[in-house]
Amino acid sequence: MLTIFKTFFWLGWISFGGPAAHIGYFRQTFVEKLKWLDDNEYAQIVALSQFLPGPGSSQVGFSIGYKRGGLLGATAAFIGFTAPSIILMLILALVSSQITDTALFHNIVHGLKLLAVVVVADATWGMYKNFCSTKLSAGLALLTASMLLVVTSITTQLLVLILAAVIGAIYIKGDTAKAQSSFKPSYVPLLLFVAILIGTSVLSSHPSVQLFGDFFQAGSLVFGGGHVVLPLLQNLVGDQLSQDTFLTGYAAAQAVPGPMFTFATYLGYALMPNAPVLGALLATIAVFLPGFLLLLAVLKNWHALADNPTISGALNGVNASVVGLLAAALYQPVFTSAVFNATDIALVLIGFYLLKQLKLPIVVCVAFFIVAGAALGI
């Protein structure tokens, strides 16, 4: 448990760049370096996270922790990966204008965004080599990337993943020699999900319960990652906070490492001025919890679905589609939010050399991009 926590806690401090970058960091750490799982298992987890509501990259980390150490391992992974972001968001909530408005802060963050370009590109290429070995699978990756680049929406993402699953089920059959077992969801997490959803609505007169219920509902409706939570939370907060406060929190959530959903930490802090830390923690737990409960409902018996030849073929199609999803995310938002000039390109190329040729540890790459961002005033 301590190893799981320490590994994710370290990743929580360096995982800049949003969900796509997190998936890249996770793959490099748990597939390539630690070998806790292989690329096929990892791609299945990534694919599953795309179909469920909630924070995609956090669900991937939660699943990795679960596979390594059960429910305690999943909890250790979540706390470890999310704690750094929560700590930073609490600090920024206290002194946001004094820190986030400085040029040095923005320069360092920009340097770390360039590292995210390197990490996501490496993850995309690595998964392409593993899951796009045929013309059909490569075509599915290309179709997914093209569709998401042209029509960027969560609806498009779900449609192309479903299409890839159908094509995979028909044309990319899995191993028929595998023993098949029936799939049964875990009902306790599902019942708990429903109970909290109904219970918080009934007891909404209490401010703490209402806060928890509002953020739980928001977390239940978010498909497509952290940025999708913005309009939901904006509708949830309404006139309770000023537009400046809301947008400052959103900017801070993009600037710090870790999951975008810790935007809820900032909002919870501001929404309960009499007990700001309690409000921050309630909002944070509430917005993450729905996705994890739904994930637990299917994760335990996920292998039963994967062993079915038709389902296995569908997963192969989805795996290829996930490569396209990562490729699209590499351009928007990772590349477009980080690379603006020739200097940026040069630093990305140097980052590739450090990571892939010299094979330096990720901590060295992080240090390089921090120094580069601060020194060059990117």
C-alpha positions in Angstrom: 0.0 0.0 0.0 2.8 2.4 0.8 4.5 1.7 -2.5 1.3 2.4 -4.4 0.7 5.6 -2.4 4.3 6.9 -2.9 4.3 6.1 -6.6 1.1 7.9 -7.2 2.0 10.7 -4.8 5.1 11.5 -6.8 3.1 11.4 -10.1 0.6 13.8 -8.6 3.4 16.4 -8.2 4.6 16.1 -11.8 1.6 15.2 -13.9 1.0 18.5 -15.8 -0.9 18.7 -19.0 -4.4 17.3 -18.3 -5.9 13.8 -18.7 -4.1 12.9 -21.9 -0.8 13.7 -20.4 -1.7 11.8 -17.2 -2.4 8.7 -19.3 1.1 9.1 -20.8 2.7 9.4 -17.4 0.8 6.4 -16.1 1.8 4.3 -19.1 5.5 5.2 -18.8 5.5 4.5 -15.1 3.3 1.4 -14.7 3.7 -0.3 -18.1 7.2 0.5 -19.2 9.1 1.1 -15.9 7.3 -0.9 -13.1 5.6 -3.4 -15.4 2.6 -3.6 -13.1 0.5 -4.4 -16.1 1.0 -4.8 -19.9 -0.2 -2.5 -22.7 -3.3 -4.6 -23.4 -4.5 -4.4 -19.8 -3.7 -0.7 -19.7 -5.6 0.0 -22.9 -8.6 -1.8 -21.6 -8.6 0.3 -18.5 -8.2 3.5 -20.6 -11.1 2.4 -22.8 -13.3 1.6 -19.8 -12.7 5.0 -18.3 -13.9 6.6 -21.6 -17.3 5.0 -21.3 -18.0 5.9 -17.7 -18.8 9.3 -16.2 -16.1 10.8 -14.0 -12.5 12.0 -14.2 -10.9 9.7 -16.9 -7.3 9.8 -15.8 -8.1 9.5 -12.1 -10.3 6.5 -13.0 -7.3 5.0 -14.8 -5.1 5.5 -11.7 -7.8 4.2 -9.4 -8.1 1.0 -11.6 -4.3 0.5 -11.6 -4.3 0.8 -7.8 -7.2 -1.7 -7.6 -5.4 -4.3 -9.8 -2.3 -3.9 -7.7 -3.9 -3.9 -4.2 -7.6 -4.2 -4.3 -9.9 -1.5 -2.9 -7.2 -0.3 -0.4 -4.7 0.0 -3.3 -7.3 1.9 -5.4 -7.9 4.3 -2.4 -4.1 4.7 -1.9 -3.7 5.5 -5.6 -6.5 8.1 -5.6 -5.3 9.8 -2.4 -1.7 9.8 -3.6 -2.4 11.2 -7.0 -4.9 13.7 -5.9 -3.4 15.0 -2.7 -0.7 17.3 -4.3 -3.4 19.0 -6.5 -5.7 19.5 -3.5 -2.8 20.9 -1.4 -1.9 23.3 -4.2 -5.5 24.4 -4.9 -6.0 25.1 -1.1 -2.8 27.2 -1.1 -3.9 29.0 -4.3 -7.4 29.7 -2.8 -5.6 31.5 0.0 -3.1 33.5 -2.0 -4.2 33.1 -5.6 -3.7 36.7 -6.7 -0.2 36.9 -5.2 1.1 33.8 -6.9 -0.8 33.1 -10.1 -0.4 36.6 -11.4 3.5 36.4 -11.5 5.4 36.0 -14.7 7.7 33.4 -13.2 4.7 31.2 -12.2 3.3 31.3 -15.8 6.7 30.6 -17.3 7.3 27.5 -15.2 3.9 26.2 -15.9 4.4 26.7 -19.6 7.7 24.8 -19.5 5.9 21.9 -17.9 3.2 22.0 -20.5 5.9 21.4 -23.1 7.0 18.3 -21.2 3.4 17.1 -21.4 3.7 17.3 -25.2 6.7 15.0 -25.1 5.0 12.5 -22.7 1.7 12.4 -24.7 3.5 12.0 -28.0 5.5 9.1 -26.6 2.4 7.4 -25.2 0.6 7.8 -28.5 3.5 6.3 -30.5 4.0 3.4 -28.0 0.3 2.5 -28.0 0.2 2.8 -31.8 2.9 0.2 -32.2 1.1 -2.2 -29.9 -2.5 -1.8 -31.1 -2.4 -0.7 -34.8 -0.5 -3.5 -36.4 -3.1 -4.1 -39.1 -4.6 -1.9 -41.7 -8.0 -2.0 -40.1 -6.8 -1.1 -36.6 -4.6 1.7 -38.0 -7.6 2.9 -40.0 -9.7 3.0 -36.8 -7.1 5.1 -35.1 -7.0 7.4 -38.0 -10.8 7.7 -38.2 -11.0 8.4 -34.5 -8.3 11.1 -34.6 -9.8 12.7 -37.7 -13.3 12.8 -36.3 -12.3 14.3 -33.0 -10.1 16.9 -34.6 -12.8 18.0 -37.0 -15.8 17.7 -34.5 -14.5 18.1 -31.0 -17.2 17.0 -28.6 -17.9 14.2 -26.1 -20.7 13.0 -28.4 -18.2 12.5 -31.2 -15.9 10.7 -28.8 -18.5 8.2 -27.6 -19.8 7.6 -31.2 -16.4 6.8 -32.6 -15.6 4.5 -29.6 -18.9 2.7 -30.1 -18.3 2.4 -33.9 -14.8 1.0 -33.2 -16.2 -1.5 -30.8 -18.8 -2.7 -33.4 -16.2 -3.0 -36.1 -13.8 -4.8 -33.8 -16.5 -7.2 -32.7 -17.2 -8.1 -36.3 -13.8 -8.1 -37.9 -11.2 -8.3 -35.1 -12.3 -11.4 -33.2 -10.5 -12.3 -30.0 -9.0 -15.7 -29.0 -11.9 -18.2 -29.1 -9.8 -20.6 -27.0 -10.1 -18.5 -23.9 -12.4 -19.8 -21.2 -15.5 -17.7 -20.9 -17.3 -16.7 -17.8 -20.5 -14.7 -17.2 -20.3 -11.0 -16.3 -22.0 -9.9 -13.2 -21.7 -6.3 -11.9 -20.9 -5.5 -8.3 -24.2 -4.3 -6.9 -23.0 -2.7 -3.7 -21.3 0.2 -5.4 -24.3 0.7 -7.7 -26.7 0.7 -4.7 -24.4 3.1 -2.8 -24.3 5.4 -5.9 -28.2 5.5 -6.1 -28.5 5.9 -2.3 -26.2 8.9 -2.2 -27.9 10.5 -5.2 -31.3 10.2 -3.7 -30.3 10.8 0.0 -28.5 14.1 -0.7 -31.6 15.3 -2.6 -33.9 14.5 0.3 -31.6 16.0 2.9 -30.5 19.0 0.8 -31.7 21.5 3.5 -28.4 21.2 5.4 -25.7 23.3 3.7 -23.0 20.7 4.0 -25.2 18.0 2.5 -26.4 20.3 -0.2 -22.8 21.1 -1.2 -21.9 17.4 -1.2 -25.0 16.5 -3.2 -24.5 19.3 -5.8 -20.9 18.2 -6.5 -21.9 14.5 -6.5 -24.5 15.2 -9.1 -22.0 17.1 -11.2 -19.5 14.2 -11.0 -22.3 11.8 -12.1 -22.9 13.7 -15.3 -19.4 14.4 -16.6 -18.4 12.4 -19.6 -15.1 13.2 -21.4 -12.7 14.4 -18.7 -12.0 17.4 -16.6 -12.8 20.3 -18.9 -16.4 19.0 -19.4 -17.0 19.7 -15.7 -16.6 23.5 -16.3 -20.2 24.2 -17.6 -21.7 21.8 -15.1 -20.0 23.5 -12.1 -20.8 26.9 -13.5 -24.5 26.1 -13.6 -24.2 24.6 -10.1 -22.5 27.6 -8.5 -24.7 30.1 -10.3 -24.6 33.5 -8.5 -23.0 32.1 -5.3 -19.6 33.1 -6.5 -18.4 36.0 -8.7 -17.3 35.3 -12.3 -13.8 36.4 -11.4 -13.6 34.0 -8.5 -14.9 31.1 -10.6 -12.5 31.7 -13.6 -9.6 32.2 -11.2 -10.2 28.8 -9.8 -10.5 27.3 -13.2 -7.2 28.8 -14.3 -5.6 27.6 -11.1 -6.9 24.0 -11.8 -5.3 24.1 -15.2 -2.0 25.4 -13.8 -1.4 22.8 -11.1 -0.5 19.2 -11.7 -2.9 16.3 -11.2 -6.6 15.9 -12.0 -8.7 18.8 -13.3 -11.5 17.8 -11.0 -9.7 19.4 -8.1 -11.3 22.6 -9.4 -14.0 21.5 -7.0 -11.5 22.0 -4.1 -11.2 25.7 -4.9 -15.0 26.1 -5.3 -15.8 24.2 -2.1 -13.4 26.4 -0.2 -15.1 29.6 -1.5 -18.6 28.3 -1.1 -18.3 27.5 2.7 -16.5 30.6 4.1 -17.3 29.6 7.7 -15.5 26.2 7.2 -13.5 26.6 4.0 -11.3 23.5 4.4 -14.3 21.3 5.2 -16.1 22.7 2.1 -13.1 22.0 -0.1 -12.8 18.4 1.1 -16.5 17.7 0.8 -16.7 19.1 -2.7 -13.6 17.2 -3.8 -14.8 13.8 -2.5 -18.2 14.4 -3.9 -17.1 15.2 -7.4 -14.8 12.2 -7.6 -17.0 9.6 -5.8 -19.6 8.9 -8.5 -17.1 7.9 -11.2 -15.3 5.6 -8.7 -18.5 3.9 -7.5 -19.6 3.2 -11.1 -16.1 1.9 -11.9 -16.1 -0.5 -9.0 -19.4 -1.8 -10.2 -17.8 -3.2 -13.4 -14.1 -3.3 -12.8 -14.0 -6.5 -10.6 -15.6 -8.6 -13.4 -14.2 -6.7 -16.3 -12.0 -9.7 -17.3 -15.2 -11.8 -17.8 -16.2 -9.5 -20.6 -12.7 -9.3 -22.0 -12.5 -13.2 -22.2 -15.5 -13.3 -24.6 -14.3 -13.5 -28.2 -16.8 -11.0 -29.5 -16.2 -8.6 -26.6 -12.4 -9.1 -27.0 -12.7 -8.1 -30.6 -14.7 -5.1 -29.6 -12.0 -4.2 -27.1 -9.3 -4.6 -29.8 -11.3 -2.1 -31.9 -11.7 0.3 -29.0 -7.9 0.0 -28.1 -7.1 1.1 -31.7 -9.6 3.9 -31.3 -8.0 5.0 -28.0 -4.8 5.5 -29.9 -6.6 8.0 -32.2 -8.2 9.6 -29.2 -4.7 10.2 -27.7 -3.4 11.5 -31.1 -6.3 14.0 -31.2 -5.6 15.1 -27.6 -1.9 15.4 -28.4 -2.9 18.3 -30.8 -5.8 19.7 -28.9 -5.5 20.7 -26.1 -1.9 19.5 -25.3 0.1 20.9 -28.3 -2.1 24.0 -29.0 -1.9 25.1 -25.4 1.9 24.7 -25.1 3.7 25.3 -28.4 3.6 28.8 -29.8 7.0 29.4 -31.4 10.3 27.9 -32.6 11.8 27.9 -29.1 8.9 25.8 -27.9 9.5 23.3 -30.8 13.2 23.2 -29.9 12.5 22.4 -26.3 10.1 19.6 -27.2 12.7 18.1 -29.5 15.3 18.3 -26.7 12.7 16.7 -24.4 12.3 13.7 -26.8 16.1 13.3 -26.9 16.4 13.3 -23.1 13.5 10.9 -22.6 13.9 8.5 -25.5 17.6 8.5 -26.4 19.3 9.3 -23.1 16.5 7.6 -21.2 16.7 10.0 -18.3 14.3 9.6 -15.4 11.1 11.7 -15.6 12.3 13.7 -12.6 15.3 15.0 -14.6 13.0 15.9 -17.5 10.7 17.8 -15.1 13.7 19.7 -13.7 14.9 20.5 -17.2 11.6 22.0 -18.3 11.1 24.0 -15.0 14.6 25.5 -15.5 14.0 26.1 -19.2 10.6 27.8 -18.6 12.0 30.0 -15.8 15.2 30.9 -17.5 14.0 31.6 -21.0 10.8 33.4 -20.1 8.8 31.3 -22.5 
